[in-house]
């Protein structure tokens, strides 16, 4: 397992984009590939308590698909022993993306995600991708109405590192009301 440190490189990226970097300090983050035997329980628990996780990111949903439908290459991000992000994804022909068979996925992150940790997550995923030789990365996120805290910070950090929206989707969401 490789630990990726965010520090000067992220500060330089932010400065080059005319962000004023105040109080930025190094964050150690380890990105590991999902292993059913090692990570399933932690993954499911994390999705339940994450700021923007949903049904389509659960292993229970992803395991519904036949094993040969895609090459699962989901990732987990750890800050020390603490799980701070997961991403349900697949690998194909040098590309890494949210699973094609999920309506809403992307990086699921802890609800109290700081911008500093969001930058560390994105930079660590990019470092992992570089080591794998991936030439294309694509993530699909849930609509804001289905996302809690953390979504804004992670999308901002993706933008800082050059990610851009290539599609826009309109999602209708009906929130039930319950008589009291």
ChimeraX attribute file (.defattr): number of C-alpha atoms within 10 A of each C-alpha:
attribute: neighborCount
match mode: 1-to-1
recipient: residues
	/A:1	7
	/A:2	12
	/A:3	17
	/A:4	19
	/A:5	18
	/A:6	22
	/A:7	17
	/A:8	12
	/A:9	12
	/A:10	22
	/A:11	19
	/A:12	13
	/A:13	14
	/A:14	17
	/A:15	12
	/A:16	10
	/A:17	11
	/A:18	9
	/A:19	12
	/A:20	11
	/A:21	12
	/A:22	7
	/A:23	6
	/A:24	13
	/A:25	12
	/A:26	15
	/A:27	16
	/A:28	16
	/A:29	25
	/A:30	21
	/A:31	22
	/A:32	19
	/A:33	16
	/A:34	20
	/A:35	13
	/A:36	10
	/A:37	7
	/A:38	9
	/A:39	14
	/A:40	15
	/A:41	11
	/A:42	12
	/A:43	22
	/A:44	17
	/A:45	11
	/A:46	20
	/A:47	22
	/A:48	14
	/A:49	14
	/A:50	23
	/A:51	21
	/A:52	27
	/A:53	32
	/A:54	17
	/A:55	16
	/A:56	19
	/A:57	27
	/A:58	19
	/A:59	17
	/A:60	12
	/A:61	12
	/A:62	18
	/A:63	9
	/A:64	8
	/A:65	11
	/A:66	8
	/A:67	10
	/A:68	7
	/A:69	9
	/A:70	15
	/A:71	13
	/A:72	21
	/A:73	19
	/A:74	20
	/A:75	20
	/A:76	23
	/A:77	26
	/A:78	17
	/A:79	17
	/A:80	12
	/A:81	9
	/A:82	9
	/A:83	18
	/A:84	22
	/A:85	25
	/A:86	28
	/A:87	25
	/A:88	25
	/A:89	27
	/A:90	17
	/A:91	18
	/A:92	13
	/A:93	8
	/A:94	12
	/A:95	15
	/A:96	22
	/A:97	21
	/A:98	25
	/A:99	26
	/A:100	14
	/A:101	13
	/A:102	18
	/A:103	14
	/A:104	19
	/A:105	26
	/A:106	26
	/A:107	28
	/A:108	27
	/A:109	29
	/A:110	24
	/A:111	17
	/A:112	14
	/A:113	19
	/A:114	13
	/A:115	16
	/A:116	19
	/A:117	24
	/A:118	24
	/A:119	26
	/A:120	26
	/A:121	32
	/A:122	24
	/A:123	23
	/A:124	22
	/A:125	22
	/A:126	16
	/A:127	17
	/A:128	20
	/A:129	17
	/A:130	11
	/A:131	10
	/A:132	12
	/A:133	11
	/A:134	16
	/A:135	11
	/A:136	13
	/A:137	16
	/A:138	15
	/A:139	19
	/A:140	18
	/A:141	19
	/A:142	21
	/A:143	16
	/A:144	12
	/A:145	12
	/A:146	15
	/A:147	18
	/A:148	16
	/A:149	17
	/A:150	22
	/A:151	24
	/A:152	16
	/A:153	19
	/A:154	25
	/A:155	20
	/A:156	15
	/A:157	21
	/A:158	19
	/A:159	14
	/A:160	18
	/A:161	16
	/A:162	8
	/A:163	15
	/A:164	11
	/A:165	11
	/A:166	6
	/A:167	6
	/A:168	6
	/A:169	7
	/A:170	6
	/A:171	11
	/A:172	8
	/A:173	9
	/A:174	7
	/A:175	8
	/A:176	6
	/A:177	6
	/A:178	5
	/A:179	4
	/A:180	3
